[in-house]
Amino acid sequence: MWVVGSPQTLSEADRRAVALWAADCAERVLPLFEAEAPSDGRPADAIVRARAFGRGELDAAGQIRQRFVAGRAAGVVSDPAAVAAARSAAQASGVAHMGAHALGAAAYAAKAAGLAANPDDAVDAEIAWQLGHMTQPVREALRRLPLLGEDPSGPLGSGLLASGVLGSVIRKLQAGLAEPA
């Protein structure tokens, strides 16, 4: 069996737990995408697949092949909030591949919420919801991930998720994980 050596991967059991939370995060902002592209079901399908993976109904290999589909939907919309919502769904579907994508799904969801409303209030409210919506197994799994920027071998490296609003959201989420639930 092939094993990825990144601490951002998480065990399959942990990925299944965080996939459900990531799907919930993405679903909260899905209407922002659907308002602009109501006939494009790729982000909604990614959320359904993330949940099915989380429940053990889909295997990781099948999900890995599908993880880019929802991300391509971001190219058919022009509203930045809709783009971020599609990317949130894509990140949720990527959790089957690497658990760190759960924080990407949450970060894009918070970004979408901020773009759709008063940015500071909406982003902070979304982060508060995300932290409050975590089950103990999700919280424990996400605590196993390296802090943003500490490990270059995945989405929490120095790439897109480490900068701007996305990086700020992930840092706030990781700080919130350190606090008692």
C-alpha positions, 0 to 999 in steps of 0.5 A: 500500500502506498502511503503519503509521508506528509503530516498534512494527510491524516489517517483515513479515519481522521480524513473521514471525520473532517470531510463531514465538517468540511462539507458543512462549511462549504455547504453554508456558502454554496448558495453564493455560487448557485445564485450565479450558476444555478445549473452548474451542479459541480460544487454541490456534487463535490459536497455530496461526495465529501459527505459520502466519503466521510460516511465511508460510502466512497473510497479515497482513490475514487475521490482523489480522481474527482477532487478538481471537478468543483474547482473548475466550476470556479472558472464559470462565475465572475462574482468573487464570493461565488468563486470562493464558494466553488473553491470551498466545495473543491477543498472539501472534496480534496479531504479524501486525498489530504486532511489539510484540505478541510482547513482550505474548505473552511478558509474559502467558506469564510472568504466567500461569506466575507465577500458577500457581506461586511468582510470583517464581521462575516469572516469572524462570524463564519470562523466562530460557526466553524469552530463551534460546529466541530465535533471532538473527533474533528477538533482532535484530527485538525490539531494533528495538522502542522501549523500553517507554513510549518510543513511544505508538503501540502496545502498548509505549506507556503502556497495560496492557503498561507496568504491573505484572507485564507491564511488569516482564517486558517491561523484563526482556526488553528488558534481556536483549536488550541482553546478548549471546546 
